[in-house]
Amino acid sequence: MAGKMYQIRRKSDGLYSSGGSYPIFKKIGKTWTGPGPLKLHVGMVIYNFKRQQERYPYNDCEIVTLLVQEDQAACIPVGDYNTLQK
């Protein structure tokens, strides 16, 4: 079963958005798990930058869609999980 995830990439340098109200761009950015949360994020950024009359950070950006293939790598009993995390 495959799922989709999303990132925002700046075309000029290939860096990815960190998300948040005032995003910065990094080599590894935020990944959104669906189109709804991504749309909410972009709307929030538009609102914040219009209100502050600042330059909109996503003018030179594109949405990257990632296809995620789910494969079962390992199985462990739930009771053993806590001992592995220590």
C-alpha positions, 0 to 999 in steps of 0.5 A, a space after each residue: 500500500 502506498 501513501 502520499 506525503 508532501 514537502 515545499 521546495 524552493 526552486 532556486 536552491 533546492 532547500 525545503 521549508 521548515 514549516 511553522 508560521 515563519 518558515 526557513 529553508 533547510 536541507 531536510 524540511 518538514 513533511 506534511 502527511 496529507 493535502 489538508 494540513 499542507 493547505 492549512 499551513 500555506 494559508 497560515 503563512 499567507 495570512 501572517 505575511 500579509 498581516 506583517 507586510 513582509 515578502 511571501 517566502 513561497 514565491 519561488 517554491 513548488 509542492 513535492 509529492 512523495 510516494 511512500 511504500 509501506 513495507 513490514 520490516 519487523 515485528 516485536 511484541 508490544 511488551 518488549 517495545 519499552 525495553 528496546 527504547 531504553 
